[in-house]
Amino acid sequence: MYYPMYGAQIAFRDFLPGRSILGSEWIGLANFIRFFNSPMFERLMINSFVLSIYSLVVGFPIPIILALSLNQLRTGFFKRSVQMISYAPYFISTVVMVGLTLQFLDLRRGPINLLLQALGMDAIHFMGKADMFADIYVWTGVWQNTGFSTIIYLAALSTIDPSLHEAAVVDGANRMQRIWHIDVPGIMPITLTLLILNMGQLLNIGFEKAFLLQNPLNLKTSEVISTYVYKVGLLGGVSNFSYAAAIGLFNAFLGLVLLLAANQLSKKLSDTSLF
């Protein structure tokens, strides 16, 4: 895991395939300066932050709410059905999920647009509107990942001592009070740990999904760091390998800074931290 980091120095060299890494000219921060001065820098940073923060704000609390709700249900057909329906999308590959999304949102044959037209409204070109890309990206991600994330919180809830709930019932606490004062504090350590890890991955927008949902009409808001690195490094010719490596290294450095900041903040506000 550590040996491949040797290749990170490509970002500081004028590297070309066929040369050795150490045999390539050292150019220091030239590739980073080129990226910072690029007209794409501002757009990439804004798009990446918007998608990341939007995904975190929406996608992080929903599994917690679902887990707390399922934990209140007794074992039965309804609970098993909800669990199966919410878990199943996680096992669908990204390519298939994007294909389903494009079919559902199709301008002419998509079920959503057919329903809108049946209600007397105009069809919407969802994938052709740049301002709708973030909503499509984030909410399809919520649909796909919520069920699996819920498993973690359900496991944490299962470790809470049932006698706490029994004592609370004797004291007259209602269901919402027991959830707020027993269940929520019980899963708080795992919640903070996952939040710290998510902060470290804040700018690591999934390449496959963003790239597959891209088209010339929504490129203004769908171009993120990972897709740009692919286009510059692999499609832009061998002369851009070092430039693409510099962009990727910069993205990783920002992730490290966010991870350390979130961990330090969590350590100050609570007793939970990664290190």
Beta strands, then each sheet from edge to edge (+ up, - down):
strand 1: 13-14
strand 2: 25-26
sheet 1: 1+ 2-
end
